[in-house]
Amino acid sequence: MSQRFTLIVAGDPDQRTGGYLYDAHIVAALRDQDWEIDVVGLEGTFPDADAEAATSLGLALENRPDHSAVVIDGLAMGALPDVVAQHAQRLDISALLHHPLGDELGLNEADQQRFHRSELNALAPVARIIVTSHFTARRLPVLAAHYAIPLNATVSVVEPGVAEAPISPAATPGEALRLLCVATLTPRKGQDILVQALAG
């Protein structure tokens, strides 16, 4: 990949969620190493993409010169495999996948399968896949085999980093331990496992 690429995300790139903050930290770190990165936020509804989303992704890709390096966040591409496929030969496309769309909490079985198939079809023509956990790296081949949709791209894991913070003072005897977790509470994040581990 060249020292320049375009990162395409769903909606406002400045959203304050874990996935968007991960993207922002990657961009900032690479810019510090003299990479040139254009960040494009798409209009429309995601991840269950509407016509506006499809048009927005299509225009963003059409505006890239031939052979340009493009990284598309999984939220922006998972439901738009046809748009990705139209540009996969002309552009050097990488997918950045935080977790499979079909694994999101609260989906019924039909929607789960629809998202899995759509996302796998979107991933099939890309040059490479970047995931944020070893779990997702193991999960993708399982899904690809289950749905018989082969993935030809290499999969690389780039885990989120940890910012250093000062050590909190120890609790006084008898004082309750307090932990703050700023995140969506969902089973796949494992907060229940943390609570169970600390219960003793």
C-alpha positions in Angstrom: 0.0 0.0 0.0 1.3 3.5 -0.8 1.9 6.2 1.8 -1.5 7.7 0.8 -5.0 6.3 1.1 -8.6 7.3 1.6 -10.6 6.0 4.6 -14.3 5.8 4.0 -16.6 5.6 7.0 -20.4 5.5 7.6 -21.7 8.9 8.6 -19.8 11.6 10.6 -16.1 10.5 11.1 -16.0 12.4 14.4 -18.6 10.2 16.2 -17.5 9.3 19.7 -17.9 5.5 19.7 -15.2 2.9 20.1 -15.0 2.1 16.4 -14.8 5.7 15.2 -12.2 6.5 17.9 -10.2 3.5 16.7 -10.3 4.8 13.2 -9.3 8.3 14.4 -6.3 7.0 16.3 -5.1 5.0 13.3 -5.4 8.1 11.1 -3.6 10.3 13.6 -0.8 7.8 14.1 -0.2 7.3 10.4 -0.4 11.1 9.8 2.4 11.5 12.4 4.4 9.1 10.2 3.8 11.4 7.2 1.0 9.4 5.6 -1.5 11.4 3.6 -5.0 10.3 4.5 -8.3 11.6 3.3 -11.3 10.7 5.5 -14.7 10.5 3.8 -17.9 10.3 5.8 -20.9 8.8 3.9 -24.5 10.0 3.9 -27.3 7.6 4.3 -28.4 4.9 6.7 -26.0 2.1 7.9 -25.5 -0.7 8.4 -28.8 -1.6 6.8 -27.9 0.6 3.9 -30.5 2.6 2.0 -30.3 4.1 -1.5 -28.6 7.2 -0.3 -25.9 5.2 1.4 -25.3 3.2 -1.8 -25.1 6.4 -3.9 -22.8 8.0 -1.4 -20.4 5.0 -1.4 -20.5 4.8 -5.1 -19.6 8.5 -5.6 -16.8 8.3 -3.0 -15.2 5.4 -4.9 -15.8 6.9 -8.3 -14.0 10.0 -7.2 -10.8 8.0 -6.5 -8.2 7.8 -9.3 -7.4 4.4 -10.7 -5.2 2.2 -8.5 -5.8 4.4 -5.4 -5.6 2.8 -2.0 -8.9 2.9 -0.2 -9.8 1.5 3.2 -13.6 1.1 3.8 -14.9 0.6 7.3 -17.0 -2.5 7.6 -20.0 -0.6 8.8 -19.9 1.4 5.5 -19.5 -1.6 3.1 -21.1 -4.6 4.7 -24.5 -4.1 3.2 -23.2 -2.8 -0.2 -21.4 -5.7 -1.9 -22.5 -4.7 -5.4 -21.0 -1.2 -5.0 -17.7 -2.6 -3.7 -17.5 -5.1 -6.5 -17.9 -2.4 -9.1 -14.7 -0.8 -8.0 -12.6 -3.7 -6.7 -10.6 -4.2 -9.9 -9.9 -0.5 -10.4 -9.0 0.4 -6.9 -6.8 -1.2 -4.2 -9.5 -1.7 -1.6 -9.0 -2.9 2.0 -11.8 -3.6 4.4 -11.5 -2.5 8.1 -13.8 -4.9 10.0 -14.5 -4.2 13.7 -16.8 -7.2 14.1 -19.2 -9.1 11.7 -22.4 -7.2 11.2 -24.5 -10.3 11.5 -23.1 -10.9 15.0 -24.7 -7.7 16.4 -27.0 -8.1 19.4 -30.7 -8.2 18.8 -30.9 -9.4 15.2 -33.4 -12.1 14.3 -32.1 -15.2 12.4 -33.1 -13.9 9.0 -31.4 -10.5 9.4 -28.4 -12.2 10.9 -28.0 -14.4 7.9 -28.7 -11.6 5.5 -26.0 -9.4 7.1 -23.5 -12.3 7.1 -24.1 -13.1 3.4 -24.0 -9.5 2.4 -20.8 -8.7 4.3 -19.0 -11.8 3.1 -19.9 -10.9 -0.5 -18.6 -7.4 0.1 -15.3 -8.8 1.5 -14.8 -11.3 -1.3 -13.3 -9.0 -3.9 -11.1 -6.8 -1.6 -7.3 -6.9 -1.6 -7.0 -7.3 2.2 -9.0 -7.4 5.4 -8.0 -5.7 8.6 -9.7 -6.8 11.8 -9.5 -5.4 15.3 -9.3 -8.7 17.2 -8.0 -12.2 16.9 -11.6 -13.4 17.6 -12.8 -11.7 14.4 -9.8 -13.1 12.5 -10.9 -16.6 13.6 -14.6 -15.9 13.1 -14.4 -14.8 9.4 -13.2 -18.2 8.0 -15.9 -20.0 10.0 -18.6 -17.7 8.5 -17.1 -18.0 5.0 -17.2 -21.8 5.2 -20.7 -21.9 6.7 -22.1 -19.7 3.9 -19.8 -21.1 1.2 -18.5 -17.7 0.2 -14.7 -17.8 -0.1 -12.5 -15.0 1.1 -9.3 -14.6 -0.9 -7.9 -11.6 0.9 -5.2 -11.8 3.6 -6.5 -11.0 7.1 -4.4 -8.9 9.4 -5.1 -8.1 13.1 -4.6 -4.5 14.4 -5.8 -4.5 17.9 -6.8 -1.2 19.7 -4.1 0.3 21.8 -4.3 1.5 25.4 -3.6 5.1 26.4 -1.6 5.4 29.6 -3.4 6.9 32.6 -2.3 7.7 36.1 -2.7 4.9 38.7 -5.7 5.6 40.9 -5.2 5.7 44.6 -6.0 2.6 46.6 -9.4 2.4 48.2 -9.4 2.9 51.9 -10.4 -0.1 54.1 -14.1 -0.7 53.8 -14.5 1.6 50.8 -16.4 0.1 47.8 -14.5 -0.5 44.6 -15.8 1.6 41.7 -15.2 0.9 38.1 -16.3 3.0 35.1 -17.0 1.4 31.7 -17.9 3.8 28.9 -19.3 1.5 26.3 -22.4 -0.2 25.0 -23.5 -2.9 27.3 -23.7 -6.0 25.1 -22.8 -9.7 25.7 -20.2 -9.7 23.0 -18.2 -7.1 24.9 -17.9 -9.4 27.9 -18.6 -6.9 30.7 -20.4 -9.7 32.5 -17.2 -11.8 32.5 -15.3 -8.9 34.0 -17.9 -8.6 36.8 -17.8 -12.3 37.5 -14.0 -12.2 37.6 -14.0 -9.4 40.1 -16.8 -10.8 42.3 -14.4 -12.8 44.4 
